[in-house]
Amino acid sequence: MSFADALYRDIRYSIRVFRHSPGFALTAIAALALGIGANTAIFSLVNTVLLRPVALPEADRIVMLMNTSPQGSGPNASPAKFQHWVQQTETLENVSAFRTNVVNYTGGEFPEQLRSGQVSVDYFSLFGASIILGRSFTTQEDLPGGERVALISEGLWTRHFGNDTDIVGRTISLSSDPYVIIGVVGSHFNLDEFGPSSEVWTPFQIDPQTTDQGHYFSVAGRLKSGVTFEQANAQLGVSANQFRSRFPDAMPEEAGFGVEKIQEVLVRNARTSLFVLVGAVGFVLLIACANVANLLLVRATGRKREIAIRAAIGAGRGRIIRQLLTESVLLSTIGGALGLVLGMAGIRALLAINTAGLPRLGQDGSLVSMDLRVVGFTILVSTFTGVVFGLIPALEGSRADLNVNLKESSGRSGSGFRQNKARSLLVVTEVALALILLVGSALLIRTSVALASVDPGFDSSNVLTMRMSLTGQRFLTAGGVDLMIRDGVERLESLPDVESASATCCVPLQGGYGLPFTIVGRPLEGPSHGGGGWTTVSPGFFELFRIPVRRGRVFTERDDALAPPSVVINEAMARQFWPEGDPLEDRLVIGRGVMSEFADEPERQIVGIVGDVRDGALNADPVPRMYVAQAQLTDGANALNVTITPMAWLVRTRVEPYAVSDRIQEELRQASGLPVSNVRSMDDVVSVSVSRQRFNMWLMTIFGSSALLLAAIGIYGLMRYSVEQRTQEIGIRLALGAGTSQVRNMVVFQEMILAVVGVIVGLISAFGLSSVIASLLFGVQARDPMVFVGVPVLLGFIALIAVWLPARRASRVDPISALRYE
């Protein structure tokens, strides 16, 4: 008989066995579908984020240019660094600067904002964009003073211009400036895994002779053929010294340059979270395997007579093991097929609610898909799982003692702790793995609670935010922006449901700028005295967010261009740079020497100290921050500010913010003639800022709860079976005068030993693994005493219930019936 024929017969026999035991088969398949489905779901995330190659030509050679230091590395670049990297022609090619923004398009019926990309000349070559109509930028167009030209996406071409082939050469208005369309970029150039794709691109036009050191964009390039990452990093390390010698104040001695693969830069902040989830979901699968292995061990005991008969008529041990493994692999295959469907459906549903800010997922997780790698992973896991949980039962069940087993009429025999070592080991494993998962989920729950209780330093209730791009001639002066803000605020505050309004460059928790500063009159030991966040605000900002004023005052309408220049700092800055002195007696010079736009920066009197705001993230300590009145910006700083990022409007309402959003947007359109975008409440902004922690918490809680349930079922099933096997022993004890409480306590004590051993093993393992999850925690220690005491107590209590029920049943056994029990 061929192997295929034998396998076919084994499968047919397995199906008949399952049809005669549907309860067992359904229970085992359900447990496996849960474990395999959870693993499929998490692997699909890992596949999309970490494993799937970036959809770019020669993606393995495309690198991000990085600033390096002992504290880490980052991809932000300055114009001076970009021009320096462009010259590293022995190592790199197609070095390109790029950043995303929005521009106002006024060619339609109503003004609208378009996602824009400001890019240097080699950008399209580097990222493999196809120009389906017209051409790309020239080197001359990418120089300062070059022509205003633009490329548009195929989607924009279709939506606004009806695929008109005469579009090349047409002039359109972008942010009130005329641009000539020179080409159309094909729709396959889709960078959704990097974020929302641009709809229009304009030249960056960075001066080749620039000395500006402001960091506000990114730079990528391609390694030249034959150049390795090690060689590129070594060469850039040498070039960093050359850059430092040219710009001695721009980069500290310990800083340097390097490269990283573009995919590595994209996923660097997600790697730890995903690896923790992979480990957690793997534990769930192992617990499910242990449960099914226990079920198979119990069935193997009940099938001893059947197996003995098969051995007696000539079936070898290998043949019996193969049959039993076929049954287990068939179970895991069915469970894997269901798990594949459940896992993909479950993760898509979860990502539609919360993508956790994970990169490369697309809108609402749209890029997570079932490809060959996910299917192959599920098949591999299903097969491996079937062998793992089926091997021990197969080995145990194939050990047939013909003389004993053929005499048994029911397959039941006494089996205490020593006779059930395999099942006992599985229960200990289940309890240990469940405890590890519960410790992890408890730590993440405590992190979520800690984040929820963090005082962000501002009141987010009833605050609506929205962005407006101000690029255009009339907004290049600080006075022009201030005039528009005053008009907008007056219009908004006239609405009956609006309490107050203000404007800023940088909404808390949504990023911002950083600039160095010097303290006037203090001895200078370096290029500056320090650095801190830099935020432009209009009057009413602090009152709107209810940020407390600790000393001095904040800005009013009198702090205009004619008033003495002033600045407000936060408490963190006061503590760090004035540990003993009085900040209100000093003046600051901010950003001078960093960029040409700050060349005219005046000395600013510190007029107030306000409470700390957690600008970066709720789990990050407040950093030094400087607030400058929008009306007192220099024109150079203002022009840079409005060019880099859209301005943010802030509105505190007396009702639910979204209820008055349309009226607010209409008033702002009337005040400026410009559209707004990214309309969000501050409560939503806060929620997004902690979405990764909540995502981790919910998944770990689901995994931990599943592990607890599976472990409880496993313990209960084993204990119930063990008590049934000991019925005759218990009957004898009762017949000899043992009390029911004595029998119950004896069974509980003996069987709880397994749970206690599992808890101890789990505690030791969790203690050792706690450092892995430490980077995901906030407000709680990785080895928090409350968690490491509370979780074992909870698991021990659940185990006690799972043991108590069979023990209680055992204590009620009728001695006469028990003595007749087989």
C-alpha positions in Angstrom: 0.0 0.0 0.0 1.4 3.4 -1.0 1.9 6.2 1.5 -0.9 8.2 -0.1 -3.4 5.3 0.2 -2.4 4.8 3.8 -2.8 8.5 4.6 -6.2 8.5 2.9 -7.4 5.6 5.0 -6.0 7.3 8.2 -8.0 10.4 7.4 -11.2 8.5 6.7 -10.8 6.6 9.9 -10.1 9.9 11.8 -13.3 11.4 10.4 -15.3 8.4 11.6 -13.8 8.7 15.0 -14.7 12.4 15.2 -18.3 11.7 14.0 -18.6 9.3 17.0 -17.3 11.9 19.4 -18.6 15.2 18.1 -18.4 17.0 21.4 -14.7 16.2 21.7 -14.0 17.3 18.1 -15.9 20.5 18.4 -14.3 21.5 21.7 -10.8 20.8 20.3 -11.4 22.6 17.0 -12.9 25.6 18.9 -9.8 25.9 21.1 -7.4 25.5 18.2 -9.4 28.0 16.1 -9.0 30.5 18.9 -5.3 30.0 19.3 -4.5 29.8 15.6 -6.8 32.6 14.7 -5.2 34.9 17.2 -1.8 34.0 15.9 -2.9 34.6 12.3 -4.3 38.0 13.2 -1.1 39.2 14.9 1.1 37.6 12.2 -0.9 39.5 9.5 0.1 42.7 11.4 3.8 41.6 11.6 3.7 40.7 8.0 2.3 44.0 6.9 4.4 46.2 9.2 7.7 44.4 9.5 8.1 41.7 6.8 6.4 42.9 3.6 9.0 44.7 1.5 8.4 48.4 0.8 6.8 48.8 -2.6 9.7 50.7 -4.1 12.2 49.7 -6.8 15.4 48.4 -5.2 13.9 49.0 -1.8 16.8 47.3 -0.1 19.1 50.0 -1.3 16.9 53.0 -0.4 18.0 54.6 2.8 17.1 57.4 5.1 19.8 59.8 6.1 20.1 60.0 9.9 21.5 62.2 12.6 23.2 59.9 15.2 24.1 60.4 18.8 24.7 58.3 21.9 21.0 58.9 22.7 19.8 57.4 19.4 19.2 58.5 15.8 16.6 60.5 13.9 15.7 61.3 10.3 15.1 65.1 10.5 17.3 67.2 8.2 18.3 70.8 7.7 19.0 72.5 4.4 22.7 72.6 5.2 22.9 68.9 5.9 20.9 68.0 2.8 23.4 69.9 0.6 26.2 68.1 2.5 24.7 64.7 1.9 24.1 65.4 -1.8 27.9 65.7 -2.2 28.6 62.2 -0.9 28.6 60.9 -4.4 31.0 58.0 -3.7 28.4 56.4 -1.4 25.0 57.8 -2.4 22.9 58.7 -5.4 19.5 60.3 -6.0 19.7 62.0 -2.6 16.3 63.7 -2.2 14.7 66.1 0.3 11.0 65.8 0.9 8.2 66.8 3.2 4.4 66.7 3.1 2.1 69.6 3.7 -1.2 71.0 2.4 -1.9 73.7 -0.2 -5.1 75.6 -1.0 -6.5 74.9 -4.4 -8.8 77.7 -5.6 -9.6 76.5 -9.1 -12.9 74.7 -8.2 -16.3 75.9 -7.1 -15.1 76.1 -3.5 -11.5 76.4 -2.1 -10.2 73.1 -0.9 -7.0 71.8 0.6 -4.8 69.3 -1.3 -2.1 67.1 0.2 1.1 68.4 -1.2 4.7 67.2 -1.4 7.6 69.6 -1.5 10.4 67.6 -3.1 13.9 67.9 -4.6 14.7 67.1 -8.2 15.7 63.4 -7.8 12.7 62.5 -5.7 10.7 60.8 -8.5 13.7 58.8 -9.8 14.5 57.6 -6.3 11.0 56.4 -5.5 10.2 55.0 -8.9 7.3 57.3 -9.9 6.1 57.0 -13.5 5.2 60.2 -15.3 2.3 59.3 -17.5 2.0 62.7 -19.0 4.5 65.5 -19.4 7.8 65.5 -17.4 9.4 65.8 -14.0 11.3 68.8 -12.5 14.6 70.0 -13.9 17.6 71.0 -11.9 17.1 74.7 -12.7 13.4 74.5 -11.5 14.7 73.1 -8.2 16.9 76.1 -7.5 15.9 79.2 -5.5 14.1 81.6 -7.9 13.2 78.8 -10.3 9.9 78.7 -12.1 6.8 77.8 -10.1 5.9 74.4 -11.6 3.9 71.5 -10.3 3.2 67.8 -10.9 -0.3 66.5 -10.1 -1.5 63.0 -9.3 -3.5 60.9 -11.7 -6.4 61.0 -9.2 -6.4 64.8 -9.1 -6.1 64.9 -12.9 -9.2 62.7 -13.2 -11.2 64.3 -10.4 -10.7 68.0 -11.3 -9.6 68.0 -15.0 -11.4 65.0 -16.5 -8.2 63.4 -17.8 -7.7 66.3 -20.1 -4.5 65.5 -22.1 -4.0 69.3 -22.6 -3.4 69.8 -18.9 0.4 70.2 -19.3 1.2 73.9 -19.5 -2.0 75.0 -17.8 -1.7 77.4 -14.8 -3.4 76.6 -11.5 -3.6 78.6 -8.3 -2.0 76.9 -5.3 -2.2 78.9 -2.1 -2.8 82.0 -4.1 0.3 81.5 -6.2 0.3 80.5 -9.9 1.9 77.2 -10.8 2.3 75.7 -14.2 1.4 72.0 -14.4 4.3 70.2 -16.2 3.3 66.5 -15.6 1.0 63.9 -14.2 2.2 61.2 -11.9 0.7 57.7 -12.5 -1.7 56.2 -9.9 0.6 53.2 -9.2 2.9 55.6 -7.4 1.1 55.0 -4.1 2.9 55.7 -0.9 0.0 55.0 1.4 2.2 52.9 3.7 4.2 56.1 4.4 1.0 58.0 5.1 -1.6 59.8 2.9 -0.3 60.1 -0.6 0.3 63.6 -2.1 -1.9 65.0 -4.8 0.4 67.7 -6.0 4.2 68.1 -5.9 6.3 71.3 -6.1 10.1 71.8 -6.2 11.9 72.3 -2.8 14.3 74.8 -4.2 17.0 74.6 -1.5 19.9 76.9 -2.0 23.1 75.0 -2.7 25.1 77.5 -0.6 22.7 77.5 2.3 23.9 77.6 5.9 20.5 77.1 7.5 20.4 74.5 10.3 16.7 74.3 10.9 15.4 70.7 10.8 12.0 70.5 9.2 12.1 67.8 6.5 13.5 64.3 5.7 16.2 63.1 3.3 16.4 59.7 1.5 18.9 58.4 -1.0 20.0 55.2 -2.7 23.2 53.3 -1.9 25.5 53.2 -5.0 25.9 49.8 -6.5 28.4 47.7 -4.5 28.3 50.0 -1.4 27.2 48.2 1.8 25.5 49.7 4.8 28.6 49.4 6.8 30.7 51.2 4.2 28.0 53.9 3.9 27.9 54.5 7.6 31.7 54.6 7.8 31.9 57.1 5.0 29.2 59.3 6.5 30.9 59.1 9.9 34.0 60.7 8.3 31.9 63.3 6.5 30.3 64.3 9.7 33.6 65.6 10.9 33.9 67.6 7.7 30.5 69.1 8.3 31.4 69.9 11.9 34.5 71.7 10.8 32.5 73.9 8.4 29.7 74.5 10.9 31.3 74.2 14.4 28.1 75.4 16.2 25.7 73.2 14.3 26.5 69.8 15.7 28.0 68.6 19.0 31.2 66.5 19.1 29.4 63.3 19.9 26.9 63.6 17.0 27.3 62.1 13.6 25.6 60.9 10.4 24.5 57.5 9.3 22.0 55.6 7.1 19.2 53.2 7.8 16.9 51.2 5.5 13.8 53.2 4.8 11.6 50.3 6.1 13.6 50.1 9.3 13.0 53.8 10.0 9.3 53.4 9.3 8.8 50.6 11.8 11.3 51.4 14.5 8.7 52.5 17.0 6.4 49.6 16.4 8.8 46.7 16.6 8.8 46.2 20.4 5.0 46.3 20.6 4.6 43.8 17.8 7.2 41.4 19.2 5.5 41.5 22.7 2.1 40.7 21.0 3.7 37.8 19.0 5.0 36.3 22.3 1.7 36.8 24.0 -0.3 35.2 21.2 2.1 32.4 21.0 1.4 31.6 24.7 -2.3 31.5 23.9 -1.7 28.9 21.2 0.5 26.8 23.5 -2.2 26.9 26.2 -4.8 25.8 23.6 -2.4 23.0 22.5 -2.0 21.9 26.1 -5.8 21.8 26.5 -6.3 19.7 23.3 -3.4 17.5 24.3 -5.1 16.9 27.6 -8.3 16.0 25.8 -6.4 13.6 23.6 -4.7 12.0 26.6 -8.1 11.4 28.2 -9.4 9.9 25.0 -6.3 7.8 24.6 -7.0 6.3 28.0 -10.5 5.5 27.0 -9.3 4.0 23.7 -6.7 1.7 25.3 -8.9 -1.4 24.6 -9.3 -0.3 20.9 -5.6 0.3 20.6 -4.7 -3.0 22.2 -7.0 -4.8 19.8 -5.3 -3.1 16.8 -1.9 -4.1 18.2 -3.0 -7.6 18.8 -4.0 -8.1 15.2 -0.6 -6.8 13.9 -0.5 -3.0 14.0 2.9 -1.9 15.0 3.5 1.0 17.4 4.6 3.3 14.6 1.4 2.6 12.7 -0.7 3.4 15.8 1.3 6.6 16.4 0.8 7.6 12.8 -3.0 7.1 13.1 -3.2 9.2 16.3 -1.0 12.0 14.8 -3.2 12.0 11.7 -6.2 12.7 14.0 -4.5 15.5 15.8 -3.2 17.1 12.6 -6.6 16.9 11.0 -8.1 18.7 14.0 -5.5 21.4 13.8 -6.0 21.8 10.1 -9.7 22.3 10.5 -9.0 24.7 13.4 -6.4 26.5 11.3 -8.9 27.0 8.4 -11.4 28.5 10.8 -8.7 30.5 12.6 -7.5 32.0 9.3 -11.0 33.3 8.6 -11.6 34.4 12.2 -8.2 36.0 12.5 -8.3 38.1 9.4 -11.9 39.2 10.1 -11.1 40.0 13.8 -7.9 42.0 13.1 -9.6 44.0 10.3 -12.5 44.8 12.6 -10.1 45.8 15.4 -8.0 48.0 13.1 -11.2 49.8 11.9 -11.7 50.9 15.5 -8.1 51.6 16.3 -4.9 51.3 14.2 -2.8 52.2 17.2 -0.7 54.6 15.0 1.1 51.5 13.6 2.9 52.4 10.4 2.3 50.8 6.9 -1.3 49.8 7.7 -3.1 52.3 5.5 -6.5 54.0 6.2 -8.3 51.9 8.9 -5.9 49.0 8.3 -6.7 48.8 4.6 -3.2 47.4 3.7 -3.6 44.4 6.0 -4.4 41.6 3.7 -4.3 37.8 3.3 -1.3 37.1 1.1 0.7 33.9 0.5 2.9 34.6 3.5 -0.1 34.8 5.9 -1.7 31.6 4.4 1.7 29.8 4.5 2.2 30.8 8.1 -1.3 29.5 9.1 -0.7 26.2 7.3 2.7 25.9 9.0 1.3 26.8 12.5 -1.6 24.4 12.0 0.7 21.5 11.0 3.2 22.2 13.8 0.4 22.6 16.3 -1.1 19.3 15.3 2.2 17.5 15.8 3.0 19.3 19.1 -0.2 18.6 20.9 -0.7 15.2 19.3 2.8 13.7 19.9 2.6 13.2 23.7 -0.9 11.6 23.5 0.2 9.5 20.6 3.2 8.2 22.4 1.2 7.6 25.6 -1.7 5.9 23.8 0.5 3.6 21.7 2.1 2.0 24.8 -0.4 -0.8 24.9 -0.2 -3.6 27.5 -2.2 -6.2 25.8 -2.7 -8.4 28.9 -4.1 -5.6 31.0 -5.9 -3.5 28.4 -7.8 -6.4 26.7 -9.2 -7.4 30.1 -10.5 -3.8 30.7 -14.1 -3.4 29.8 -14.2 0.3 29.9 -10.7 1.6 29.7 -10.8 3.1 33.2 -7.9 2.3 35.6 -6.6 4.0 38.7 -4.3 6.8 37.9 -3.1 9.2 40.6 -0.6 12.0 40.3 2.2 9.6 39.4 0.2 7.8 36.8 -0.7 11.1 35.1 2.7 12.9 34.8 2.1 13.9 31.2 -1.3 15.4 31.9 0.1 17.1 35.1 3.0 18.6 33.1 0.5 20.1 30.6 -1.6 21.6 33.4 1.5 23.2 35.0 2.5 24.6 31.6 -1.0 26.0 31.1 -1.0 27.7 34.5 2.5 29.1 34.0 1.7 30.5 30.6 -1.6 32.0 31.7 0.1 33.7 34.6 2.7 35.3 32.3 0.0 36.6 30.0 -2.1 37.9 32.9 0.9 39.7 34.4 1.6 41.4 31.0 -2.0 42.4 30.6 -2.3 43.7 34.2 0.8 45.8 33.6 -0.6 47.3 30.4 -4.0 47.9 32.1 -2.3 49.7 34.9 -0.4 51.7 32.2 -3.7 52.7 30.5 -5.1 53.7 33.9 -2.0 55.7 34.7 -2.2 57.5 31.3 -5.9 58.2 31.9 -5.1 59.9 35.2 -2.2 62.0 33.8 -2.8 65.7 34.0 -1.8 66.9 30.5 -1.5 70.4 31.7 -4.5 71.6 29.7 -8.3 71.2 29.6 -9.3 69.3 26.4 -13.1 69.3 27.1 -15.2 71.2 24.5 -12.2 72.3 22.4 -12.3 72.0 18.6 -9.1 72.2 16.5 -8.7 72.6 12.8 -5.9 73.5 10.4 -5.6 76.2 7.8 -2.8 76.6 5.2 -1.7 80.3 5.1 0.8 80.1 2.3 0.4 83.1 0.1 1.8 86.6 -0.3 -0.5 88.3 2.2 0.5 85.9 4.9 4.3 86.2 4.5 4.3 89.1 7.1 3.5 88.6 10.7 1.1 91.6 10.6 -0.9 90.0 7.8 -1.4 86.8 9.8 -2.2 88.6 13.0 -4.8 90.7 11.2 -6.6 87.7 9.9 -6.4 85.9 13.3 -8.0 88.9 15.0 -10.8 89.0 12.5 -11.3 85.3 12.8 -11.4 85.3 16.6 -13.9 88.2 16.6 -16.2 86.3 14.2 -16.0 83.1 16.1 -16.5 84.6 19.5 -19.7 86.3 18.2 -21.3 82.9 17.8 -23.6 82.1 20.7 -22.2 78.6 21.2 -18.5 79.7 21.2 -16.9 80.6 24.5 -13.4 81.6 23.2 -11.1 81.2 20.3 -7.4 81.5 19.6 -4.7 80.3 17.1 -1.3 78.6 17.3 1.3 76.9 15.2 1.4 73.8 17.4 -1.5 71.9 19.1 -0.5 70.1 22.2 0.2 66.3 21.5 0.5 67.0 17.8 4.2 67.8 17.5 6.0 71.2 17.2 9.3 73.0 16.8 12.4 73.2 18.7 15.0 76.1 18.8 18.1 76.9 20.7 18.2 80.1 22.9 20.7 82.2 24.7 20.1 84.1 27.9 21.1 87.7 27.5 23.9 88.7 29.9 24.8 85.2 31.0 28.3 83.9 30.1 28.2 81.8 26.9 30.1 78.5 27.1 28.8 77.1 23.8 26.7 78.0 20.7 23.7 78.5 23.0 22.6 78.1 26.6 20.0 75.5 25.8 17.1 74.5 23.6 13.4 74.1 24.0 10.1 73.9 22.3 9.0 77.0 20.4 5.3 77.8 20.0 3.6 80.8 18.5 0.2 81.7 20.0 -2.4 84.4 19.8 -4.0 86.1 22.8 -6.4 83.8 24.6 -4.4 80.6 24.0 -3.6 80.0 27.7 -7.1 81.0 28.9 -8.7 78.7 26.3 -6.7 75.7 27.4 -7.0 76.8 31.0 -3.2 76.5 31.4 -2.4 78.1 34.8 -0.2 81.1 35.1 2.4 80.5 37.8 4.1 83.9 37.8 3.9 87.1 35.8 1.4 87.3 32.9 0.5 85.9 29.5 -0.1 87.7 26.2 -2.9 90.2 25.7 -4.1 92.2 22.7 -1.5 94.9 23.7 1.3 92.5 22.8 1.4 93.6 19.2 4.2 94.5 16.8 4.7 97.9 18.5 5.0 96.5 22.0 8.4 95.4 23.5 9.2 91.8 22.4 8.2 89.3 25.0 8.2 85.6 25.7 6.4 83.3 28.1 8.2 80.1 29.4 6.9 77.0 31.2 7.8 75.7 34.6 10.1 73.0 33.2 12.3 75.6 31.5 12.3 77.8 34.7 13.4 74.8 36.8 16.1 73.7 34.5 17.7 77.0 33.6 16.9 79.2 36.6 17.2 76.8 39.6 17.9 79.7 41.9 17.5 82.9 39.9 14.4 84.7 38.7 13.5 84.2 35.0 11.3 87.3 34.9 14.4 89.4 35.2 16.0 88.0 32.1 15.7 88.2 28.3 16.1 85.5 25.7 17.3 85.5 22.1 15.7 82.5 20.3 17.0 80.8 17.2 19.4 83.5 16.1 22.2 82.0 14.0 20.3 78.7 13.3 18.5 79.9 10.1 18.6 83.0 8.0 14.9 83.5 8.9 15.9 84.2 12.5 18.7 86.6 11.8 16.6 89.5 13.0 15.3 87.8 16.1 15.1 90.4 18.9 15.9 90.1 22.6 12.6 89.1 24.3 11.7 89.9 27.9 10.4 86.9 29.9 7.1 88.2 31.1 5.4 85.0 32.5 5.8 81.4 33.7 3.0 79.0 32.9 2.2 75.5 33.9 3.8 72.6 32.1 1.9 71.0 29.2 2.7 67.5 28.0 3.2 68.5 24.4 4.9 65.4 23.0 3.0 62.6 24.6 1.1 61.9 27.8 3.8 59.3 28.8 6.6 61.8 28.3 7.8 64.4 30.8 7.2 68.1 29.9 10.3 69.7 28.3 11.3 73.3 28.3 9.0 75.4 26.1 8.9 79.0 24.9 5.7 80.8 23.8 5.9 83.8 21.5 3.1 86.1 20.5 2.1 85.7 16.8 1.9 89.5 16.4 5.5 89.9 17.6 7.2 87.4 15.2 9.7 88.8 12.7 8.5 88.5 9.1 11.3 86.0 8.4 10.3 83.7 11.2 6.6 84.1 10.3 7.2 83.3 6.6 9.1 80.1 7.6 6.4 79.2 10.1 3.4 79.4 7.7 5.4 77.7 5.0 6.3 74.7 7.1 3.0 73.8 8.6 -0.7 75.0 8.5 -1.9 77.2 11.3 -4.2 75.7 13.9 -7.4 77.3 15.1 -8.6 76.5 18.6 -12.2 77.0 19.6 -13.8 76.3 23.1 -17.5 75.8 22.7 -20.4 75.8 25.2 -21.8 72.7 23.6 -20.5 69.5 22.0 -17.7 70.8 19.7 -18.7 68.9 16.5 -22.2 70.3 16.8 -21.0 73.8 15.8 -18.2 72.7 13.5 -19.9 73.7 10.3 -20.7 77.2 11.5 -17.2 77.7 12.8 -15.7 76.6 9.4 -18.0 79.0 7.6 -17.0 82.0 9.7 -13.3 81.2 9.1 -13.9 80.9 5.4 -15.4 84.4 5.4 -12.6 85.8 7.5 -9.8 84.3 5.3 -11.3 83.0 2.1 -9.4 79.7 2.8 -10.6 76.2 3.6 -9.8 74.3 6.8 -9.0 70.6 7.3 -8.2 68.1 10.1 -11.2 69.1 12.1 -10.8 67.2 15.4 -11.8 67.8 19.0 -9.0 67.9 21.6 -10.5 64.9 23.3 -9.9 63.0 20.0 -6.4 64.3 19.8 -5.7 63.0 23.4 -7.3 59.7 22.5 -5.1 59.3 19.4 -2.0 60.1 21.4 -2.6 57.0 23.6 -4.1 54.7 20.9 -1.0 52.5 20.8 -1.1 51.9 24.5 -4.8 51.2 24.4 -4.4 48.9 21.5 -1.7 46.9 23.3 -3.8 46.8 26.4 -6.9 45.5 24.7 -5.0 42.8 22.8 -3.1 41.7 25.9 -6.3 41.7 27.9 -8.1 39.6 25.3 -5.1 37.2 25.2 -4.8 37.1 29.0 -8.6 36.5 29.5 -8.5 33.8 26.8 -5.5 32.2 28.6 -7.2 32.3 31.9 -10.4 30.8 30.5 -8.5 28.0 28.7 -6.3 27.3 31.7 -9.4 27.1 34.0 -11.1 24.7 31.5 -8.0 22.7 31.3 -7.5 22.4 35.1 -11.2 21.6 35.6 -11.2 18.9 32.8 -8.1 17.2 34.1 -9.2 17.3 37.8 -12.6 16.0 36.9 -11.1 13.1 34.9 -8.6 12.5 37.7 -11.3 12.3 40.3 -13.3 9.9 38.1 -10.2 7.7 37.8 -9.9 7.7 41.6 -13.6 6.8 42.2 -12.8 3.3 43.7 -10.0 4.7 45.9 -12.4 7.4 47.2 -15.1 4.9 47.8 -12.7 2.8 49.8 -11.7 5.8 51.9 -15.4 6.6 52.6 -16.2 3.0 53.4 -13.4 2.9 55.9 -14.9 6.0 57.8 -13.3 9.0 56.1 -15.6 12.1 56.3 -16.7 13.9 53.2 -14.8 17.0 54.2 -11.6 14.9 54.7 -12.0 13.4 51.2 -12.8 16.8 49.6 -9.9 18.5 51.3 -7.5 15.7 50.3 -8.5 15.9 46.7 -8.2 19.7 46.7 -4.8 19.7 48.4 -3.4 17.0 46.1 -4.7 18.6 42.9 -3.9 22.2 43.9 -0.2 21.2 44.0 -0.2 21.3 40.2 -1.7 24.8 40.2 0.8 26.0 42.8 3.7 24.6 40.9 2.4 26.3 37.7 2.1 29.6 39.5 5.6 29.4 40.8 7.0 28.6 37.4 5.0 31.4 35.9 6.1 33.9 38.5 9.7 33.2 37.9 9.3 33.4 34.1 7.2 36.6 34.3 9.8 38.2 36.6 12.5 37.3 34.1 10.5 38.5 31.0 9.3 41.7 32.6 12.1 43.7 31.1 10.9 42.9 27.6 7.6 44.9 28.2 9.2 47.7 30.2 9.5 50.1 27.3 5.7 49.8 26.8 4.8 50.8 30.4 4.1 54.1 32.0 3.4 54.9 35.6 4.1 51.4 36.8 7.2 49.4 37.4 7.9 46.3 35.2 8.0 44.3 38.4 5.1 46.0 40.1 4.5 44.3 43.5 0.7 44.7 43.2 0.6 42.9 39.9 3.0 40.2 41.0 0.9 39.5 44.1 -2.6 40.1 42.7 -2.3 38.0 39.5 -1.1 34.8 41.3 -3.9 35.2 43.9 -6.5 35.6 41.1 -5.1 32.6 39.1 -4.9 30.6 42.3 -8.5 31.4 43.1 -9.7 30.4 39.6 -7.7 27.2 39.9 -9.2 26.5 43.4 -12.7 26.8 41.9 -11.7 24.5 39.0 -10.4 21.9 41.6 -13.2 22.5 44.2 -16.0 21.5 41.9 -14.7 18.0 41.1 -13.5 17.5 44.7 -17.0 18.4 46.0 -18.5 15.9 43.6 -16.0 13.2 44.7 -16.9 13.8 48.4 -20.5 12.9 47.6 -19.7 9.5 46.0 -21.8 6.6 47.4 -19.3 4.1 48.7 -21.3 1.0 47.6 -21.5 2.4 44.0 -17.9 3.4 44.0 -16.7 -0.1 45.0 -18.6 -1.5 42.0 -17.1 1.3 39.7 -15.1 0.3 36.7 
